[in-house]
């Protein structure tokens, strides 16, 4: 992933007035946007790409059907969903609702919240490839030779020829690419596969090493900078 990476949005809208308000704001947030005129054909576009944000000009039953398809989707990481609806229309199941008539102010405020949530989700869920071989020890001081295959904020993926079971704890030192100092990590096995793949969650990392890891992940997870400022006040948590 590079600093040229940008979030992707699917805008489901056939109202020219709504489109004219929303599209420039998405551009100012450096979000790449695809347009779909009808909810009934939007899911095919979602299934064929990588979408971080969906903005739906609500069309009643057709939009409700689209929403059901999204939540039943097999993808474990779901997009952030913004609905633009009439004042008297209830829209359960979306993250943000913007009532009509939309204005630059109301839409900008809502999309800033959505952007902050996407950035948080991206950094929380992202995994970055590594191919680093090292020696770990388990909670019985057994030596376990592993290859760290990926890393994220919550844990690591690895491959090993050794027998590991769910609940095993591993301790190891890992030198991240480009860093001068190793980080010390204790991790617990969450799942295993027959072909040697193992997923682990972090248990303990010293504070100084946490800073090294988080700064490294932040650099790796940079996205294209918005043309408008996003402040902490914009990062309202979404239910």
VMD Tcl script that draws the C-alpha trace (Angstrom):
set ca {
  {0.00 0.00 0.00}
  {1.32 3.47 -0.85}
  {0.42 7.06 -0.06}
  {-1.46 7.10 -3.37}
  {-4.05 4.68 -1.96}
  {-7.50 6.27 -1.81}
  {-10.81 5.19 -0.34}
  {-13.43 4.05 -2.86}
  {-17.09 5.06 -2.80}
  {-20.14 3.79 -4.64}
  {-22.67 6.62 -5.01}
  {-26.16 5.23 -5.71}
  {-28.09 8.23 -6.96}
  {-30.18 9.42 -9.90}
  {-31.22 12.83 -8.48}
  {-29.06 15.50 -10.21}
  {-29.49 17.90 -7.29}
  {-28.25 15.39 -4.72}
  {-25.41 14.35 -7.02}
  {-24.27 17.97 -7.52}
  {-24.05 18.43 -3.76}
  {-22.34 15.17 -2.85}
  {-19.84 14.64 -5.67}
  {-17.62 17.73 -5.01}
  {-17.43 16.85 -1.31}
  {-16.26 13.33 -2.12}
  {-13.61 14.82 -4.41}
  {-12.48 17.16 -1.62}
  {-12.08 14.14 0.64}
  {-9.90 12.49 -2.04}
  {-12.38 9.62 -2.31}
  {-12.59 7.85 -5.67}
  {-16.24 7.57 -6.69}
  {-18.21 5.28 -8.97}
  {-21.80 6.16 -9.90}
  {-24.77 3.80 -10.03}
  {-28.23 5.11 -10.92}
  {-30.34 2.41 -9.27}
  {-30.15 0.42 -6.03}
  {-31.34 -2.68 -7.87}
  {-28.10 -2.86 -9.89}
  {-25.67 -1.58 -7.24}
  {-24.80 -4.89 -5.57}
  {-23.23 -6.28 -8.75}
  {-20.81 -3.34 -8.72}
  {-20.04 -3.91 -5.04}
  {-19.32 -7.59 -5.53}
  {-16.83 -6.85 -8.29}
  {-14.68 -4.32 -6.48}
  {-13.29 -2.99 -3.20}
  {-15.70 -0.41 -1.76}
  {-15.10 1.45 1.51}
  {-18.12 3.77 1.42}
  {-21.63 3.54 -0.02}
  {-23.81 6.64 -0.29}
  {-27.42 5.78 -1.15}
  {-30.06 8.25 -2.26}
  {-32.81 6.25 -0.57}
  {-35.41 4.72 -2.91}
  {-37.55 2.81 -0.43}
  {-37.92 -0.92 -1.02}
  {-35.16 -1.17 -3.64}
  {-32.67 0.48 -1.30}
  {-33.81 -1.72 1.60}
  {-33.16 -4.79 -0.54}
  {-29.67 -3.49 -1.35}
  {-28.98 -2.93 2.35}
  {-30.03 -6.50 3.16}
  {-27.70 -7.83 0.49}
  {-24.81 -5.82 1.92}
  {-25.30 -7.07 5.49}
  {-25.68 -10.66 4.28}
  {-22.53 -10.31 2.19}
  {-19.80 -12.82 2.95}
  {-17.12 -10.13 3.24}
  {-16.01 -9.80 6.85}
  {-15.16 -6.10 6.46}
  {-18.33 -4.21 5.54}
  {-18.36 -0.73 3.95}
  {-19.52 2.38 5.77}
  {-23.07 3.23 4.63}
  {-24.58 6.72 4.35}
  {-28.25 7.16 3.40}
  {-29.79 10.36 2.02}
  {-33.50 10.24 2.80}
  {-36.71 12.23 3.06}
  {-37.36 13.75 6.51}
  {-40.20 11.34 7.35}
  {-38.38 8.20 6.14}
  {-36.88 5.78 8.68}
  {-33.66 4.15 7.52}
  {-32.55 1.42 9.96}
  {-29.31 -0.43 9.38}
  {-27.14 2.38 8.00}
  {-24.32 4.19 9.78}
  {-25.28 7.78 8.94}
  {-28.53 9.34 7.76}
  {-28.62 12.73 6.01}
  {-32.08 14.24 5.70}
  {-33.23 16.10 2.59}
  {-32.94 18.77 1.44}
  {-29.20 18.18 1.59}
  {-26.87 21.14 1.94}
  {-23.12 21.51 1.55}
  {-22.86 21.94 5.33}
  {-24.91 18.90 6.34}
  {-23.34 16.64 3.73}
  {-19.78 17.75 4.49}
  {-20.29 17.16 8.21}
  {-21.71 13.67 7.65}
  {-19.07 12.61 5.13}
  {-16.28 13.81 7.42}
  {-17.65 11.50 10.12}
  {-17.81 8.67 7.58}
  {-14.22 9.38 6.47}
  {-12.92 9.25 10.04}
  {-14.68 5.94 10.60}
  {-13.26 4.49 7.36}
  {-9.75 5.57 8.36}
  {-10.18 3.97 11.79}
  {-11.53 0.72 10.30}
  {-8.79 0.64 7.67}
  {-6.01 0.95 10.24}
  {-7.68 -1.50 12.63}
  {-8.30 -4.23 10.04}
  {-5.38 -3.83 7.65}
  {-2.76 -6.58 7.45}
  {0.66 -5.95 5.92}
  {2.68 -8.72 4.33}
  {5.95 -9.85 5.89}
  {8.14 -12.88 5.21}
  {10.34 -12.88 8.30}
  {11.70 -16.10 9.78}
  {12.50 -16.15 13.48}
  {12.62 -18.32 16.56}
  {9.81 -18.02 19.11}
  {9.29 -19.72 22.45}
  {5.98 -21.00 23.75}
  {4.66 -20.88 27.33}
  {6.58 -24.10 28.09}
  {9.86 -22.60 26.79}
  {9.72 -24.85 23.74}
  {11.56 -23.43 20.72}
  {9.20 -22.85 17.78}
  {10.56 -21.84 14.38}
  {8.05 -19.64 12.57}
  {7.74 -17.33 9.57}
  {5.76 -14.17 10.23}
  {3.61 -13.68 7.11}
  {1.57 -10.59 8.04}
  {1.03 -8.09 10.83}
  {-1.63 -5.59 11.90}
  {-2.70 -3.66 14.97}
  {-4.28 -6.67 16.61}
  {-1.91 -9.49 15.84}
  {0.15 -11.50 13.37}
  {-0.23 -14.34 10.90}
  {2.49 -16.95 10.70}
  {3.47 -20.28 9.22}
  {5.22 -23.07 11.08}
  {5.96 -26.78 10.82}
  {5.60 -27.10 14.59}
  {2.38 -28.26 16.26}
  {0.45 -25.36 17.78}
  {-3.05 -25.36 19.28}
  {-5.53 -22.62 20.06}
  {-4.54 -20.89 23.28}
  {-0.78 -21.46 22.94}
  {1.29 -18.38 23.78}
  {4.37 -17.37 21.80}
  {7.09 -14.86 22.64}
  {9.45 -13.48 20.00}
  {11.43 -10.49 18.82}
  {10.58 -9.07 15.41}
  {12.47 -6.54 13.32}
  {10.03 -4.65 11.14}
  {11.32 -3.65 7.67}
  {13.04 -0.29 7.82}
  {13.29 -0.22 11.62}
  {16.55 -0.30 13.58}
  {15.19 -1.90 16.74}
  {13.38 -5.17 17.26}
  {10.04 -5.21 19.05}
  {9.28 -7.79 21.72}
  {5.89 -9.47 21.39}
  {3.82 -12.00 23.29}
  {0.94 -13.40 21.24}
  {-1.77 -16.05 21.66}
  {-2.90 -18.52 18.99}
  {-6.49 -17.85 17.88}
  {-6.78 -20.32 15.02}
  {-4.75 -22.90 13.09}
  {-4.97 -24.58 9.69}
  {-3.77 -28.01 8.55}
  {-1.22 -26.51 6.16}
  {0.68 -24.69 8.95}
  {-0.99 -21.26 8.86}
  {-1.65 -19.77 12.30}
  {-3.42 -16.58 13.40}
  {-2.38 -14.89 16.66}
  {-3.60 -11.95 18.73}
  {-1.21 -9.71 20.64}
  {-1.18 -10.22 24.40}
  {1.65 -8.00 25.61}
  {4.02 -5.56 23.93}
  {6.20 -3.14 25.93}
  {5.03 0.52 25.59}
  {8.13 1.63 23.68}
  {7.68 -1.26 21.24}
  {3.95 -0.47 20.88}
  {4.94 3.01 19.70}
  {7.36 1.53 17.14}
  {4.68 -0.84 15.83}
  {1.91 1.76 15.67}
  {4.13 4.32 13.91}
  {5.24 1.67 11.40}
  {1.63 0.63 10.72}
  {0.57 4.27 10.38}
  {3.22 4.88 7.72}
  {2.23 1.73 5.87}
  {-1.47 2.61 6.06}
  {-1.30 6.14 4.67}
  {-4.13 7.14 2.37}
  {-4.45 10.01 -0.05}
  {-4.73 13.22 1.98}
  {-8.11 15.01 1.83}
  {-8.22 18.51 0.36}
  {-10.27 19.64 3.36}
  {-9.31 19.36 7.02}
  {-10.57 16.47 9.16}
  {-10.43 17.35 12.85}
  {-10.94 15.23 15.99}
  {-14.33 16.90 16.36}
  {-15.36 15.30 13.05}
  {-14.56 11.81 14.32}
  {-17.89 11.22 16.02}
  {-18.22 7.52 16.87}
  {-20.86 5.70 14.84}
  {-23.18 3.19 16.48}
}
mol new
graphics top color blue
foreach p $ca { graphics top sphere $p radius 0.5 }
foreach p [lrange $ca 0 end-1] q [lrange $ca 1 end] { graphics top cylinder $p $q radius 0.2 }
display resetview
